[in-house]
């Protein structure tokens, strides 16, 4: 139970003791104080209930102040029109920090009702390198997966790769014209991209080649042996190239269930949709139309054109008999519910796909999947320094591998200038860690729906709200134990706090469980990133104000415990962001 929940229980008990009936108990809340000058926690319950009781809010607050049994946990005061403020005692803070330090999981409260959550993220197209646009889905999805698992949910990470579609007709055509086997082995994604671009450029200029590419795709879809062999090789080589990037990002998946995994389910699915009256033919295609259960402006199957609401159906079988990603996504929902028993499915996908997911979720419910929560975890755009979507000089999206390499290069300059490491190998390893994870932290430190400017110089800086600052904070919190040069035996009963900087550090550290849980309330990793920065700042203030090794006895031991607890929270929190820590910088 968190501090706020504990204080809320005491507040409810006091209300009962005063004979005050609470019509809606959920309205009785204790929250973190907006201004620490007035206390650590506060409640406006007196103002909420006073009017219904015909009483003055401050008088009711005073009665509650006298009635609450704090057990020495906090001091109570009243502010403004009737705010009840709770200021924890130094002894209470020490007890909370001790409990957290002695806990293997740092006091993170597990959920009472674990859910099976499928997280669909990253999902690049096969036969093409990942570009900068994939970083948001990949990193946000990995972080949410780690946090959900941390609090006790059963998490299934699925990389729903685009491994079946138009691009394979083009790649197959170009492959037959001449594939570079040596490059295919060394740089598979770059060679496959070359093949795709060769076919794409040629088909734009020559209608015959465009038809030949389409013919290759049809042969593939019909099970032609040669084309299937090329497709399988493309798939394996692509996965090899993608895995290289994922290892670098420290991202792992439980499944790679691409679009092709559902091919056999698509025709029966469409037949069933037609039989059940959920889909019908329109202009040769099979479409799903509105269920007509909502007003047009809230209906994903309606669109306003020239002031009139018109049908905007979801196509599940094209007029040429082919299927599309809408059909595949419906089959995917069925599979995840049937085979994985999903309670929730989170789609970490660009905000521009919002209309598609609104139709998908509506259709899924009409198909009977009402017990599974389908969520579109959308995100914004990465911008260049010019404030426009980030692109190369050629107008393409930068390849993710190039971006990471540039970040490592920028980090290497910082390492060369400021690192105390001695060998070239150590410096190269640190530059890789800082560079890659600076990109990841910048992503996670912004609200997922906000656009942000991609600025490598700021990302790798040791000062500011950056990954290097957090990594340095961790290293500093551990450096004191290296200086001791001996095995340190610490006892929890020695932990006491009295200095303001000690109390503030403990105040930040003991919020860890709350912050981890809050990430999942609106799928916002930036809340955890911001919290870790606050912990780091509190630690540096404590470290400057409170000598550790120069202190003696229990004071020294207590401060060592605070250093140890800080390092554990930083390391654990960064791990949830998929960021490893170095031991030296």
PAVOKOL-646085 format. One record per residue (C-alpha): residue number from 1; residue in one letter; x negated, y negated, z negated. Coordinates in steps of 0.5 Angstrom, whole numbers, plus 500, padded with zeros to 3 digits. Each point is the difference from the previous one (the first is absolute). Layout:
REM PAVOKOL-646085
[NUM A [X Y Z]]
...
REM end
This chain:
REM PAVOKOL-646085
[1 X [500 500 500]]
[2 X [497 493 502]]
[3 X [500 494 495]]
[4 X [506 497 503]]
[5 X [504 506 500]]
[6 X [498 501 493]]
[7 X [502 493 498]]
[8 X [506 500 504]]
[9 X [502 506 495]]
[10 X [499 496 494]]
[11 X [504 495 503]]
[12 X [506 504 502]]
[13 X [499 503 493]]
[14 X [501 493 496]]
[15 X [506 498 505]]
[16 X [503 507 497]]
[17 X [498 498 493]]
[18 X [503 493 501]]
[19 X [507 503 502]]
[20 X [499 497 507]]
[21 X [503 504 506]]
[22 X [496 500 506]]
[23 X [505 501 506]]
[24 X [494 501 505]]
[25 X [494 503 497]]
[26 X [496 500 506]]
[27 X [500 492 499]]
[28 X [496 500 494]]
[29 X [493 500 502]]
[30 X [493 498 498]]
[31 X [495 498 505]]
[32 X [493 497 500]]
[33 X [500 493 498]]
[34 X [499 495 506]]
[35 X [496 495 495]]
[36 X [495 504 495]]
[37 X [500 494 496]]
[38 X [507 502 497]]
[39 X [499 507 500]]
[40 X [498 507 503]]
[41 X [507 502 502]]
[42 X [507 496 499]]
[43 X [508 502 501]]
[44 X [505 495 502]]
[45 X [506 505 497]]
[46 X [502 494 495]]
[47 X [502 496 505]]
[48 X [503 505 504]]
[49 X [505 503 494]]
[50 X [501 493 497]]
[51 X [505 497 504]]
[52 X [505 507 500]]
[53 X [499 500 492]]
[54 X [501 492 499]]
[55 X [494 499 497]]
[56 X [494 495 501]]
[57 X [494 504 504]]
[58 X [495 498 495]]
[59 X [504 502 494]]
[60 X [501 507 503]]
[61 X [492 500 501]]
[62 X [499 498 493]]
[63 X [504 506 498]]
[64 X [497 505 504]]
[65 X [493 497 498]]
[66 X [502 502 493]]
[67 X [503 507 502]]
[68 X [494 503 504]]
[69 X [496 504 497]]
[70 X [493 499 503]]
[71 X [496 505 496]]
[72 X [495 495 500]]
[73 X [499 501 508]]
[74 X [501 493 501]]
[75 X [502 493 498]]
[76 X [507 497 502]]
[77 X [502 493 502]]
[78 X [505 496 503]]
[79 X [499 495 506]]
[80 X [504 495 504]]
[81 X [508 502 500]]
[82 X [499 506 497]]
[83 X [494 504 503]]
[84 X [498 506 495]]
[85 X [492 500 501]]
[86 X [496 506 498]]
[87 X [493 499 498]]
[88 X [496 507 499]]
[89 X [495 500 494]]
[90 X [493 501 501]]
[91 X [501 507 496]]
[92 X [505 502 505]]
[93 X [496 498 506]]
[94 X [494 504 497]]
[95 X [505 506 499]]
[96 X [503 500 507]]
[97 X [493 499 503]]
[98 X [498 506 496]]
[99 X [505 504 502]]
[100 X [499 499 508]]
[101 X [492 501 499]]
[102 X [502 507 497]]
[103 X [505 502 505]]
[104 X [497 504 506]]
[105 X [505 496 505]]
[106 X [499 493 497]]
[107 X [507 500 497]]
[108 X [503 501 507]]
[109 X [507 502 498]]
[110 X [503 505 505]]
[111 X [507 500 503]]
[112 X [505 503 496]]
[113 X [503 503 507]]
[114 X [495 502 505]]
[115 X [502 499 507]]
[116 X [497 503 507]]
[117 X [498 495 504]]
[118 X [498 500 507]]
[119 X [495 495 502]]
[120 X [500 499 508]]
[121 X [494 495 501]]
[122 X [494 498 505]]
[123 X [503 504 506]]
[124 X [495 498 506]]
[125 X [501 503 507]]
[126 X [496 505 502]]
[127 X [495 499 506]]
[128 X [499 493 497]]
[129 X [495 497 495]]
[130 X [503 497 494]]
[131 X [501 493 500]]
[132 X [500 494 495]]
[133 X [508 501 500]]
[134 X [499 507 497]]
[135 X [496 497 493]]
[136 X [507 497 497]]
[137 X [504 507 501]]
[138 X [494 504 498]]
[139 X [498 497 494]]
[140 X [506 498 497]]
[141 X [503 507 501]]
[142 X [494 503 497]]
[143 X [500 495 494]]
[144 X [508 501 499]]
[145 X [499 508 500]]
[146 X [494 500 495]]
[147 X [505 495 495]]
[148 X [506 505 501]]
[149 X [496 506 498]]
[150 X [496 496 494]]
[151 X [507 499 497]]
[152 X [502 507 501]]
[153 X [504 501 507]]
[154 X [499 505 505]]
[155 X [497 497 506]]
[156 X [499 503 507]]
[157 X [496 496 505]]
[158 X [502 501 507]]
[159 X [496 497 506]]
[160 X [506 500 505]]
[161 X [495 499 506]]
[162 X [502 498 507]]
[163 X [498 506 503]]
[164 X [505 501 506]]
[165 X [502 494 505]]
[166 X [498 496 506]]
[167 X [493 499 499]]
[168 X [499 508 501]]
[169 X [502 500 507]]
[170 X [495 494 501]]
[171 X [494 504 496]]
[172 X [501 506 503]]
[173 X [500 497 507]]
[174 X [494 496 499]]
[175 X [497 507 497]]
[176 X [501 504 506]]
[177 X [496 494 504]]
[178 X [494 501 496]]
[179 X [499 500 492]]
[180 X [493 499 497]]
[181 X [499 506 496]]
[182 X [494 497 496]]
[183 X [503 494 498]]
[184 X [507 504 498]]
[185 X [496 504 495]]
[186 X [496 494 497]]
[187 X [505 494 501]]
[188 X [507 504 501]]
[189 X [504 494 499]]
[190 X [496 495 504]]
[191 X [500 505 506]]
[192 X [508 502 499]]
[193 X [501 492 500]]
[194 X [496 499 506]]
[195 X [504 506 504]]
[196 X [507 496 498]]
[197 X [497 493 502]]
[198 X [498 503 507]]
[199 X [507 503 501]]
[200 X [503 494 497]]
[201 X [497 496 505]]
[202 X [500 504 506]]
[203 X [508 501 499]]
[204 X [501 493 500]]
[205 X [497 499 506]]
[206 X [502 506 504]]
[207 X [507 503 500]]
[208 X [498 507 502]]
[209 X [495 500 494]]
[210 X [506 498 495]]
[211 X [504 506 503]]
[212 X [494 505 499]]
[213 X [500 498 493]]
[214 X [507 501 499]]
[215 X [500 507 503]]
[216 X [494 502 496]]
[217 X [504 498 494]]
[218 X [506 504 502]]
[219 X [496 506 501]]
[220 X [497 499 493]]
[221 X [507 500 497]]
[222 X [502 506 504]]
[223 X [494 504 497]]
[224 X [495 500 506]]
[225 X [494 504 498]]
[226 X [495 495 502]]
[227 X [503 494 498]]
[228 X [502 503 493]]
[229 X [492 502 499]]
[230 X [498 493 502]]
[231 X [505 497 495]]
[232 X [498 505 494]]
[233 X [493 498 501]]
[234 X [502 493 500]]
[235 X [503 501 494]]
[236 X [494 504 496]]
[237 X [495 494 503]]
[238 X [505 495 498]]
[239 X [501 503 493]]
[240 X [492 500 499]]
[241 X [499 493 502]]
[242 X [506 498 495]]
[243 X [497 504 494]]
[244 X [494 496 501]]
[245 X [503 494 499]]
[246 X [505 503 494]]
[247 X [494 502 497]]
[248 X [497 493 500]]
[249 X [506 497 497]]
[250 X [501 506 495]]
[251 X [507 502 502]]
[252 X [502 507 501]]
[253 X [507 503 502]]
[254 X [504 506 498]]
[255 X [502 501 507]]
[256 X [499 498 507]]
[257 X [507 501 503]]
[258 X [500 496 506]]
[259 X [506 499 505]]
[260 X [498 506 504]]
[261 X [502 505 493]]
[262 X [507 498 502]]
[263 X [501 501 507]]
[264 X [504 507 499]]
[265 X [505 496 496]]
[266 X [502 494 504]]
[267 X [505 504 505]]
[268 X [504 503 495]]
[269 X [500 494 496]]
[270 X [503 496 505]]
[271 X [505 505 502]]
[272 X [502 500 493]]
[273 X [501 493 499]]
[274 X [504 500 506]]
[275 X [504 506 498]]
[276 X [501 496 493]]
[277 X [502 494 504]]
[278 X [494 496 497]]
[279 X [498 499 507]]
[280 X [503 499 507]]
[281 X [497 499 507]]
[282 X [499 493 503]]
[283 X [498 498 507]]
[284 X [497 507 500]]
[285 X [496 500 493]]
[286 X [503 503 494]]
[287 X [500 494 495]]
[288 X [502 499 492]]
[289 X [505 494 499]]
[290 X [502 496 494]]
[291 X [505 504 495]]
[292 X [504 493 500]]
[293 X [499 500 492]]
[294 X [497 494 499]]
[295 X [500 492 503]]
[296 X [497 499 506]]
[297 X [494 496 497]]
[298 X [498 506 495]]
[299 X [501 505 506]]
[300 X [494 503 503]]
[301 X [504 502 506]]
[302 X [502 493 502]]
[303 X [496 495 503]]
[304 X [503 492 501]]
[305 X [499 498 507]]
[306 X [502 493 502]]
[307 X [505 500 494]]
[308 X [503 507 501]]
[309 X [499 506 496]]
[310 X [498 506 505]]
[311 X [498 507 499]]
[312 X [493 502 499]]
[313 X [500 507 500]]
[314 X [494 505 498]]
[315 X [498 504 506]]
[316 X [498 507 498]]
[317 X [500 503 507]]
[318 X [498 496 506]]
[319 X [504 500 506]]
[320 X [494 504 503]]
[321 X [501 506 495]]
[322 X [494 498 496]]
[323 X [500 498 492]]
[324 X [497 495 497]]
[325 X [497 498 493]]
[326 X [507 499 497]]
[327 X [502 507 501]]
[328 X [493 502 497]]
[329 X [501 496 494]]
[330 X [507 503 499]]
[331 X [497 507 501]]
[332 X [495 498 495]]
[333 X [505 498 494]]
[334 X [503 506 501]]
[335 X [494 504 499]]
[336 X [497 496 494]]
[337 X [507 501 497]]
[338 X [501 507 501]]
[339 X [492 503 500]]
[340 X [497 495 495]]
[341 X [506 498 496]]
[342 X [499 493 500]]
[343 X [504 496 495]]
[344 X [497 493 503]]
[345 X [496 499 507]]
[346 X [496 494 501]]
[347 X [498 497 507]]
[348 X [494 495 499]]
[349 X [501 497 507]]
[350 X [499 493 503]]
[351 X [506 495 498]]
[352 X [502 500 508]]
[353 X [503 507 500]]
[354 X [505 498 495]]
[355 X [506 500 505]]
[356 X [498 508 501]]
[357 X [500 502 493]]
[358 X [506 496 499]]
[359 X [503 505 505]]
[360 X [497 506 498]]
[361 X [502 499 493]]
[362 X [507 499 502]]
[363 X [500 506 504]]
[364 X [497 504 495]]
[365 X [505 499 495]]
[366 X [506 501 505]]
[367 X [496 507 502]]
[368 X [501 501 492]]
[369 X [494 499 497]]
[370 X [502 495 495]]
[371 X [496 503 494]]
[372 X [494 498 503]]
[373 X [497 493 499]]
[374 X [497 497 507]]
[375 X [496 494 499]]
[376 X [496 496 505]]
[377 X [494 497 496]]
[378 X [499 495 505]]
[379 X [494 495 501]]
[380 X [498 494 504]]
[381 X [494 498 504]]
[382 X [492 499 500]]
[383 X [498 493 503]]
[384 X [494 498 502]]
[385 X [497 493 498]]
[386 X [504 496 505]]
[387 X [506 503 497]]
[388 X [502 504 505]]
[389 X [501 508 500]]
[390 X [493 502 500]]
[391 X [497 502 507]]
[392 X [493 501 504]]
[393 X [498 495 505]]
[394 X [503 505 505]]
[395 X [507 499 497]]
[396 X [500 507 497]]
[397 X [501 502 493]]
[398 X [493 502 497]]
[399 X [498 507 499]]
[400 X [500 502 492]]
[401 X [494 503 501]]
[402 X [497 494 502]]
[403 X [503 496 495]]
[404 X [497 504 494]]
[405 X [493 500 504]]
[406 X [501 492 500]]
[407 X [502 500 492]]
[408 X [494 505 498]]
[409 X [495 495 504]]
[410 X [503 494 497]]
[411 X [499 504 493]]
[412 X [493 502 502]]
[413 X [498 492 500]]
[414 X [503 499 493]]
[415 X [496 507 497]]
[416 X [494 498 503]]
[417 X [500 493 497]]
[418 X [503 502 493]]
[419 X [499 507 498]]
[420 X [495 503 495]]
[421 X [500 507 504]]
[422 X [493 502 502]]
[423 X [501 505 506]]
[424 X [502 498 507]]
[425 X [505 507 499]]
[426 X [503 497 494]]
[427 X [501 493 503]]
[428 X [503 503 506]]
[429 X [505 504 496]]
[430 X [502 494 496]]
[431 X [501 496 506]]
[432 X [505 506 503]]
[433 X [504 500 493]]
[434 X [500 493 500]]
[435 X [502 498 507]]
[436 X [505 506 501]]
[437 X [504 498 494]]
[438 X [500 493 500]]
[439 X [504 501 506]]
[440 X [505 505 496]]
[441 X [500 495 494]]
[442 X [502 494 504]]
[443 X [505 504 504]]
[444 X [503 502 493]]
[445 X [499 493 496]]
[446 X [505 497 505]]
[447 X [508 501 499]]
[448 X [501 505 505]]
[449 X [505 496 504]]
[450 X [495 494 500]]
[451 X [496 498 506]]
[452 X [493 499 498]]
[453 X [493 498 504]]
[454 X [495 505 501]]
[455 X [493 496 498]]
[456 X [494 505 499]]
[457 X [496 495 496]]
[458 X [505 499 495]]
[459 X [502 507 499]]
[460 X [493 502 498]]
[461 X [498 494 496]]
[462 X [498 502 493]]
[463 X [504 494 497]]
[464 X [508 499 501]]
[465 X [506 505 500]]
[466 X [496 505 504]]
[467 X [498 508 499]]
[468 X [492 498 499]]
[469 X [502 496 494]]
[470 X [504 506 497]]
[471 X [495 505 502]]
[472 X [495 495 496]]
[473 X [504 500 494]]
[474 X [501 507 500]]
[475 X [492 501 500]]
[476 X [499 494 495]]
[477 X [505 504 495]]
[478 X [496 506 501]]
[479 X [493 497 500]]
[480 X [500 499 492]]
[481 X [500 508 499]]
[482 X [494 500 505]]
[483 X [496 495 496]]
[484 X [501 504 494]]
[485 X [497 506 503]]
[486 X [503 505 495]]
[487 X [506 504 500]]
[488 X [505 496 496]]
[489 X [505 503 495]]
[490 X [506 495 499]]
[491 X [506 501 495]]
[492 X [507 497 502]]
[493 X [501 498 492]]
[494 X [494 495 501]]
[495 X [504 496 505]]
[496 X [502 493 497]]
[497 X [502 494 504]]
[498 X [500 493 497]]
[499 X [496 495 505]]
[500 X [505 497 505]]
[501 X [496 503 506]]
[502 X [501 507 497]]
[503 X [507 499 499]]
[504 X [501 497 507]]
[505 X [496 506 503]]
[506 X [504 505 496]]
[507 X [507 497 502]]
[508 X [498 501 508]]
[509 X [497 507 499]]
[510 X [506 502 496]]
[511 X [505 498 506]]
[512 X [497 505 505]]
[513 X [506 505 499]]
[514 X [505 495 501]]
[515 X [496 497 506]]
[516 X [499 507 504]]
[517 X [507 501 499]]
[518 X [502 493 503]]
[519 X [497 502 506]]
[520 X [505 505 502]]
[521 X [506 495 498]]
[522 X [499 496 507]]
[523 X [494 504 503]]
[524 X [495 495 499]]
[525 X [493 502 499]]
[526 X [498 493 499]]
[527 X [503 500 493]]
[528 X [495 505 498]]
[529 X [494 496 504]]
[530 X [502 493 496]]
[531 X [500 504 494]]
[532 X [493 503 500]]
[533 X [498 493 502]]
[534 X [503 497 494]]
[535 X [496 506 496]]
[536 X [494 498 503]]
[537 X [500 493 498]]
[538 X [502 502 493]]
[539 X [494 504 499]]
[540 X [495 495 503]]
[541 X [503 495 495]]
[542 X [500 505 494]]
[543 X [493 502 502]]
[544 X [497 493 500]]
[545 X [504 498 493]]
[546 X [499 507 496]]
[547 X [492 502 500]]
[548 X [501 508 500]]
[549 X [493 503 499]]
[550 X [498 494 496]]
[551 X [505 501 495]]
[552 X [500 505 495]]
[553 X [504 506 496]]
[554 X [507 501 502]]
[555 X [500 493 504]]
[556 X [495 503 505]]
[557 X [504 507 500]]
[558 X [507 496 501]]
[559 X [497 496 506]]
[560 X [497 506 503]]
[561 X [506 503 500]]
[562 X [503 494 504]]
[563 X [495 501 505]]
[564 X [501 507 501]]
[565 X [508 499 500]]
[566 X [499 494 505]]
[567 X [495 505 505]]
[568 X [505 505 500]]
[569 X [506 496 501]]
[570 X [497 497 506]]
[571 X [497 506 503]]
[572 X [507 504 499]]
[573 X [504 494 503]]
[574 X [495 499 506]]
[575 X [501 507 501]]
[576 X [507 499 501]]
[577 X [498 495 505]]
[578 X [496 506 504]]
[579 X [494 496 498]]
[580 X [494 503 497]]
[581 X [495 497 495]]
[582 X [492 500 500]]
[583 X [496 501 494]]
[584 X [495 494 502]]
[585 X [500 494 504]]
REM end
